[in-house]
Amino acid sequence: MILILKILGFILTRVLKNITLSEYLEKKIWKPLGMENDASWLIDSKGMERAFVGINATALDYAKIGRLVLNNGNWNGKQIIQKDWIEKSFAKDSSNASPIDYQYQWYLKDGGEKGIYALGYRGQVIYFNKESDIVGVRLGKKHGKMDWDGLFHLISEKYK
């Protein structure tokens, strides 16, 4: 999976020509969402952003990403990400190519019924539940023993 994402990142930088992945993210996502803080992105030994990992941001800015995706790519009435792409990212892989409920960088807890979440390399979590309209964020250095997406689901169950 990591190799595929590296290749996709390389292809995207070639398609964008003179725009880096971080500049593209800033233009398409960061500025339109009015992010509170600058983010940083880990780079590889060749000076290229690691397309598969390493965007460092604050909890509030991660929550904005969660809210954007929760609202099908719409931010304050403006469609920032195509709705059909968002819907495809939540569709369970029907080809059985994936051993887990995983699609377009999102994990679907029990097929999405118990929430949708992204996991960061160091234990970060962006969780949301469409039914309860809740977004949860966890920052950390390690995954630890806590089932964070499970905890966020329990919280979201209280607010249905």
Contacts in CASP RR format, 6 or more apart in sequence:
PFRMAT RR
TARGET T0000
AUTHOR 0000-0000-0000
METHOD contacts of the structure
MODEL  1
MILILKILGFILTRVLKNITLSEYLEKKIWKPLGMENDASWLIDSKGMER
AFVGINATALDYAKIGRLVLNNGNWNGKQIIQKDWIEKSFAKDSSNASPI
DYQYQWYLKDGGEKGIYALGYRGQVIYFNKESDIVGVRLGKKHGKMDWDG
LFHLISEKYK
1 52 0 8 1.000
2 52 0 8 1.000
2 53 0 8 1.000
5 51 0 8 1.000
5 52 0 8 1.000
6 50 0 8 1.000
6 51 0 8 1.000
6 52 0 8 1.000
8 51 0 8 1.000
9 21 0 8 1.000
9 48 0 8 1.000
9 49 0 8 1.000
9 51 0 8 1.000
10 48 0 8 1.000
10 51 0 8 1.000
12 21 0 8 1.000
12 24 0 8 1.000
12 51 0 8 1.000
13 19 0 8 1.000
13 20 0 8 1.000
13 21 0 8 1.000
13 48 0 8 1.000
16 24 0 8 1.000
19 27 0 8 1.000
20 48 0 8 1.000
20 49 0 8 1.000
21 41 0 8 1.000
21 48 0 8 1.000
21 49 0 8 1.000
21 51 0 8 1.000
22 39 0 8 1.000
22 41 0 8 1.000
22 49 0 8 1.000
25 39 0 8 1.000
25 41 0 8 1.000
25 55 0 8 1.000
28 80 0 8 1.000
29 65 0 8 1.000
29 68 0 8 1.000
29 80 0 8 1.000
30 39 0 8 1.000
32 75 0 8 1.000
32 78 0 8 1.000
32 80 0 8 1.000
33 61 0 8 1.000
33 64 0 8 1.000
33 65 0 8 1.000
33 68 0 8 1.000
33 75 0 8 1.000
33 80 0 8 1.000
34 64 0 8 1.000
35 57 0 8 1.000
35 61 0 8 1.000
35 64 0 8 1.000
36 58 0 8 1.000
36 60 0 8 1.000
36 61 0 8 1.000
37 57 0 8 1.000
37 58 0 8 1.000
37 60 0 8 1.000
37 61 0 8 1.000
39 55 0 8 1.000
39 56 0 8 1.000
39 57 0 8 1.000
39 61 0 8 1.000
40 55 0 8 1.000
40 56 0 8 1.000
41 49 0 8 1.000
41 50 0 8 1.000
41 54 0 8 1.000
41 55 0 8 1.000
41 56 0 8 1.000
42 49 0 8 1.000
42 50 0 8 1.000
42 53 0 8 1.000
42 54 0 8 1.000
42 55 0 8 1.000
42 56 0 8 1.000
43 49 0 8 1.000
43 50 0 8 1.000
44 50 0 8 1.000
53 120 0 8 1.000
53 121 0 8 1.000
54 120 0 8 1.000
54 121 0 8 1.000
57 65 0 8 1.000
59 137 0 8 1.000
59 139 0 8 1.000
62 124 0 8 1.000
62 126 0 8 1.000
62 137 0 8 1.000
62 139 0 8 1.000
63 126 0 8 1.000
63 135 0 8 1.000
63 136 0 8 1.000
63 137 0 8 1.000
65 126 0 8 1.000
66 126 0 8 1.000
66 128 0 8 1.000
66 135 0 8 1.000
66 136 0 8 1.000
66 137 0 8 1.000
67 75 0 8 1.000
67 128 0 8 1.000
67 135 0 8 1.000
68 74 0 8 1.000
68 75 0 8 1.000
68 80 0 8 1.000
68 81 0 8 1.000
69 81 0 8 1.000
69 86 0 8 1.000
69 89 0 8 1.000
69 106 0 8 1.000
69 116 0 8 1.000
69 128 0 8 1.000
70 128 0 8 1.000
70 130 0 8 1.000
70 133 0 8 1.000
70 135 0 8 1.000
72 83 0 8 1.000
72 86 0 8 1.000
72 87 0 8 1.000
73 79 0 8 1.000
73 80 0 8 1.000
73 81 0 8 1.000
73 82 0 8 1.000
73 83 0 8 1.000
73 86 0 8 1.000
74 80 0 8 1.000
74 83 0 8 1.000
85 104 0 8 1.000
88 103 0 8 1.000
88 104 0 8 1.000
89 103 0 8 1.000
89 104 0 8 1.000
89 105 0 8 1.000
89 106 0 8 1.000
90 103 0 8 1.000
90 106 0 8 1.000
90 108 0 8 1.000
90 112 0 8 1.000
90 116 0 8 1.000
91 103 0 8 1.000
92 101 0 8 1.000
92 103 0 8 1.000
92 108 0 8 1.000
92 111 0 8 1.000
92 112 0 8 1.000
93 101 0 8 1.000
93 102 0 8 1.000
93 103 0 8 1.000
100 107 0 8 1.000
101 107 0 8 1.000
101 108 0 8 1.000
101 109 0 8 1.000
101 110 0 8 1.000
101 111 0 8 1.000
101 112 0 8 1.000
102 108 0 8 1.000
105 118 0 8 1.000
106 116 0 8 1.000
106 117 0 8 1.000
106 118 0 8 1.000
107 116 0 8 1.000
107 117 0 8 1.000
107 118 0 8 1.000
107 119 0 8 1.000
107 149 0 8 1.000
108 115 0 8 1.000
108 116 0 8 1.000
109 115 0 8 1.000
109 116 0 8 1.000
109 117 0 8 1.000
109 149 0 8 1.000
109 150 0 8 1.000
109 153 0 8 1.000
114 129 0 8 1.000
114 150 0 8 1.000
114 153 0 8 1.000
115 127 0 8 1.000
115 128 0 8 1.000
115 129 0 8 1.000
115 130 0 8 1.000
115 149 0 8 1.000
115 152 0 8 1.000
115 153 0 8 1.000
115 156 0 8 1.000
116 127 0 8 1.000
116 128 0 8 1.000
116 129 0 8 1.000
116 130 0 8 1.000
117 125 0 8 1.000
117 126 0 8 1.000
117 127 0 8 1.000
117 128 0 8 1.000
117 148 0 8 1.000
117 149 0 8 1.000
117 152 0 8 1.000
118 125 0 8 1.000
118 126 0 8 1.000
119 125 0 8 1.000
119 143 0 8 1.000
122 140 0 8 1.000
122 141 0 8 1.000
122 142 0 8 1.000
122 143 0 8 1.000
123 138 0 8 1.000
123 140 0 8 1.000
123 141 0 8 1.000
123 142 0 8 1.000
123 143 0 8 1.000
123 144 0 8 1.000
123 148 0 8 1.000
124 137 0 8 1.000
124 138 0 8 1.000
124 139 0 8 1.000
124 140 0 8 1.000
125 136 0 8 1.000
125 137 0 8 1.000
125 138 0 8 1.000
125 148 0 8 1.000
125 149 0 8 1.000
125 152 0 8 1.000
126 135 0 8 1.000
126 136 0 8 1.000
126 137 0 8 1.000
127 134 0 8 1.000
127 135 0 8 1.000
127 136 0 8 1.000
127 137 0 8 1.000
127 138 0 8 1.000
127 148 0 8 1.000
127 149 0 8 1.000
127 152 0 8 1.000
127 153 0 8 1.000
128 134 0 8 1.000
128 135 0 8 1.000
128 136 0 8 1.000
129 152 0 8 1.000
129 153 0 8 1.000
129 156 0 8 1.000
131 156 0 8 1.000
131 160 0 8 1.000
132 156 0 8 1.000
132 157 0 8 1.000
132 159 0 8 1.000
132 160 0 8 1.000
133 159 0 8 1.000
134 152 0 8 1.000
134 155 0 8 1.000
134 156 0 8 1.000
134 159 0 8 1.000
136 152 0 8 1.000
136 155 0 8 1.000
138 148 0 8 1.000
138 152 0 8 1.000
END
